[in-house]
Amino acid sequence: MPAATERRLQMFLLLASCVVVGVFVGAVGIGGVLLIPALMTFSRLPVHEAAATALFSFLFTGLLGSWLFSRRGTIEWRISLPVCLGALVSSFAGAALGGRIPAAVLVWIIATVLLGAGVYILLPRSSRASAGAVEKKPPANKVLVGIGAAAGFGAGISGAGGPVFSVPLMLAMQFDPLVAVGTGQVVQIASSLSGSLGNLGYGTIQYGLAVPVTLAELIGVVAGVRIAHAVPVRQLRLGAASLCIVSAVGMVARSIWT
C-alpha cells in the first residue's frame, strides 16, 4: 500500500474511533480513555503525547456535553460544582506527575484504568442506582470535593478524562446514572483545563492533531447525549466495556512485544 494511502487510512480510522469515543463520553461518561490507545495505534504517538493530547481534547467535549446535559435539566449543579472544584485543584498535580513517569510504566497505568473501567461497566448496577432516584440529601461538600480530587488526579496522570473516575465513584454512592454522567461532563472541563496547564511545560500536546480529533469527538458527543436521554444504554455499556478491555490487552501486548 502506498505511504500516502496508508496515512489517509490511518487518519480515517482515527477519526472514526474519535466519533465512537464521543458517543461513549456523551452516553455513559466512561469512554474517553479509549482515545489514548487510538492515538497511539493510528497516529503513532508516544504514550505521553497521546495522553496529553487526549486530555486537551476533553476540555471541548466537556463544554459541549455540559451544555447539552444542562439543556435537558440533568446536571445537578449543587453536586457538580464541588466535584468540579476538587478536579480543578488536583488534575494539575496529576499531569505534572504523569509527565515524569517512564513511558513503559505509564502504559501499564493507563491499561489498568482501561481494564478497571471495562470491568466496572460490566458489573450490574444496584436497584437503587437503576431506579433513577438522586439522593435527596447529597453527601457533604467535602465528600464531593474528594470525589473530584480523585477523578482529577487520575485524569491528569493518565490522560483518561475525569468521568472515567468520577462516574464509577458516584454510581457506587447511589447517584442517579444520568446525574453521574452529567456531572462527569462538568468534571471533564475542570480536569482537562487544569491537567492541560500541567502538560504545557512538557510540550506533549499535539495541537495540530487535536483539532480534527476534537471535532470528530464532538460529533459523537451530540449523538451520545441523545442516546443517554432516549434509550436504555445496556448495549452501549457492553460495547464500551468490551472496547476498554480489548484496548487494555492490546496496549499491554504492544508494550511487551516492542
C-alpha positions in Angstrom: 0.0 0.0 0.0 1.4 3.4 -0.9 2.5 5.5 2.0 0.0 8.3 1.3 -2.9 5.9 1.0 -1.8 4.3 4.3 -1.7 7.7 6.0 -5.2 8.6 4.8 -6.5 5.2 6.0 -4.9 5.7 9.4 -6.4 9.1 9.7 -9.9 7.8 8.7 -9.6 5.0 11.3 -8.5 7.5 14.0 -11.4 9.9 13.3 -13.9 7.1 13.2 -12.5 5.9 16.6 -12.9 9.5 17.9 -16.6 9.6 16.9 -17.1 6.3 18.8 -15.2 7.8 21.8 -17.5 10.8 21.7 -20.6 8.6 21.7 -19.5 6.8 24.8 -18.5 10.0 26.5 -21.9 11.5 25.9 -23.9 8.4 26.7 -22.1 6.7 29.6 -19.4 9.1 30.6 -16.8 6.4 30.5 -15.1 6.2 27.1 -12.6 9.0 26.8 -9.8 6.7 27.9 -10.3 4.8 24.7 -8.8 7.8 22.8 -5.3 7.1 24.1 -4.8 3.7 22.5 -6.4 5.0 19.3 -3.9 7.9 19.1 -1.0 5.5 19.9 -2.2 3.0 17.2 -3.3 5.2 14.3 -1.1 8.3 14.8 1.9 6.5 16.3 2.1 9.0 19.2 4.2 8.1 22.2 2.1 7.4 25.3 2.9 10.8 26.9 1.9 12.7 23.8 -1.2 10.6 23.3 -2.3 11.1 26.9 -1.7 14.8 26.9 -3.5 15.3 23.5 -6.4 13.3 24.6 -6.8 15.2 27.9 -6.7 18.5 26.0 -9.5 17.4 23.6 -11.7 16.5 26.6 -11.9 20.2 27.5 -14.1 20.8 24.5 -16.2 17.6 24.8 -16.8 18.6 28.4 -18.0 22.0 27.4 -20.4 20.6 24.8 -21.6 17.7 27.0 -22.2 20.1 29.9 -24.3 22.4 27.7 -26.3 19.6 26.3 -27.0 17.9 29.6 -27.8 21.3 31.2 -30.4 22.0 28.5 -32.1 18.7 29.4 -32.0 19.5 33.1 -29.9 16.6 34.1 -27.0 18.4 35.7 -27.3 18.9 39.5 -25.1 22.0 39.9 -25.2 21.7 43.7 -23.4 18.4 43.2 -21.4 19.1 40.1 -19.7 22.3 41.3 -17.9 20.8 44.4 -16.8 17.8 42.4 -15.6 20.2 39.7 -13.6 22.2 42.3 -11.8 19.1 43.5 -10.9 18.1 40.0 -9.6 21.6 39.2 -7.2 21.5 42.1 -5.8 18.0 41.7 -5.6 17.5 37.9 -2.6 19.8 37.5 -0.6 17.8 40.0 -1.6 14.5 38.3 -0.5 15.8 34.9 2.8 17.1 36.4 3.5 13.7 37.9 2.4 11.8 34.8 5.0 13.8 32.7 7.7 12.4 34.9 6.6 8.7 34.8 8.6 6.5 32.4 6.6 5.6 29.3 6.5 1.9 30.0 5.1 2.5 33.5 2.5 5.0 32.1 1.3 2.4 29.6 0.6 0.0 32.4 -1.2 2.6 34.4 -3.5 3.6 31.5 -4.1 -0.1 30.7 -5.1 -0.7 34.3 -7.5 2.2 34.2 -9.0 0.8 30.9 -9.4 -2.7 32.4 -10.9 -1.3 35.6 -13.3 0.8 33.7 -14.3 -2.1 31.5 -14.9 -4.5 34.4 -16.8 -1.8 36.3 -19.2 -1.2 33.4 -20.0 -4.9 33.2 -20.9 -5.0 36.9 -24.7 -4.9 37.5 -26.0 -1.7 38.9 -27.8 -1.8 42.2 -31.5 -1.4 42.2 -31.2 2.0 43.9 -29.0 3.4 41.2 -31.1 1.9 38.4 -34.3 3.3 39.9 -33.2 6.8 38.9 -33.6 8.5 42.3 -31.0 11.0 43.3 -30.3 11.2 47.0 -32.5 13.9 48.4 -29.7 15.0 50.7 -26.4 14.7 48.8 -23.1 14.0 50.6 -21.3 16.8 52.3 -19.3 19.2 50.1 -16.1 17.8 51.4 -17.0 14.3 50.2 -18.0 15.7 46.7 -14.7 17.7 46.6 -12.9 14.4 47.4 -14.6 12.6 44.5 -13.5 15.4 42.2 -10.0 15.4 43.6 -9.6 11.7 43.0 -11.1 12.0 39.5 -8.9 15.0 38.6 -5.7 13.4 39.8 -6.5 10.2 37.9 -7.3 12.2 34.8 -4.2 14.2 35.0 -1.8 11.3 35.4 -3.4 9.1 32.8 -5.0 11.5 30.3 -8.1 9.4 30.6 -10.5 12.2 31.4 -12.3 12.8 34.7 -15.6 10.9 34.1 -13.8 7.5 34.0 -13.1 8.0 37.7 -16.0 10.2 38.9 -18.8 8.2 37.2 -18.0 4.9 38.9 -17.5 6.7 42.3 -20.8 8.4 42.0 -22.7 5.3 40.9 -21.2 3.5 43.9 -22.6 6.2 46.1 -26.1 5.6 44.5 -26.4 8.7 42.4 -28.8 8.6 39.5 -26.8 7.4 36.4 -27.8 10.4 34.3 -26.7 12.8 37.1 -23.4 11.0 37.4 -22.8 11.2 33.7 -23.9 14.8 33.6 -21.5 15.7 36.5 -18.8 13.9 34.6 -19.3 16.3 31.7 -18.6 19.2 34.0 -15.6 17.4 35.6 -14.1 17.0 32.2 -13.9 20.8 31.9 -12.0 21.2 35.1 -9.8 18.2 34.9 -8.9 18.8 31.3 -8.2 22.5 31.8 -6.1 22.0 34.9 -4.3 18.9 33.5 -3.5 20.6 30.2 -1.9 23.5 32.0 0.2 20.9 33.8 1.2 19.4 30.5 2.2 22.7 28.8 5.7 22.6 30.3 6.4 19.3 28.6 5.3 20.2 25.1 3.4 16.9 24.8 0.1 18.3 23.4 -0.1 17.9 19.7 -2.4 20.8 18.8 -2.5 20.1 15.1 -3.8 16.6 15.6 -6.1 17.7 18.5 -8.2 19.8 16.1 -9.6 17.1 13.9 -9.7 14.6 16.8 -11.8 17.0 18.9 -14.2 17.8 16.0 -14.8 14.1 15.5 -15.4 13.6 19.2 -17.9 16.4 19.3 -20.0 14.8 16.6 -20.1 11.6 18.8 -20.9 13.5 21.9 -24.1 15.0 20.4 -25.2 11.5 19.4 -24.2 10.1 22.7 -26.2 12.6 24.8 -29.3 11.9 22.7 -28.8 8.2 23.3 -28.3 8.7 27.1 -31.7 10.5 27.3 -33.7 8.5 24.9 -32.9 4.8 25.0 -31.6 2.2 27.5 -27.8 2.1 27.4 -27.3 -1.5 28.3 -25.9 -2.5 24.9 -23.8 0.7 24.7 -22.3 -0.1 28.2 -21.5 -3.6 27.0 -19.8 -2.1 23.9 -17.8 0.4 25.9 -16.7 -2.3 28.4 -15.6 -4.6 25.6 -13.6 -1.8 23.9 -12.0 -0.9 27.2 -10.9 -4.4 28.0 -9.6 -5.1 24.4 -7.7 -1.8 24.3 -6.1 -2.6 27.7 -4.9 -6.0 26.5 -3.7 -4.5 23.2 -1.7 -1.8 24.9 0.0 -4.3 27.2 0.7 -6.7 24.4 2.2 -3.9 22.3 4.4 -2.7 25.1 5.7 -6.2 25.7 6.3 -7.1 22.1 8.0 -3.8 21.3 
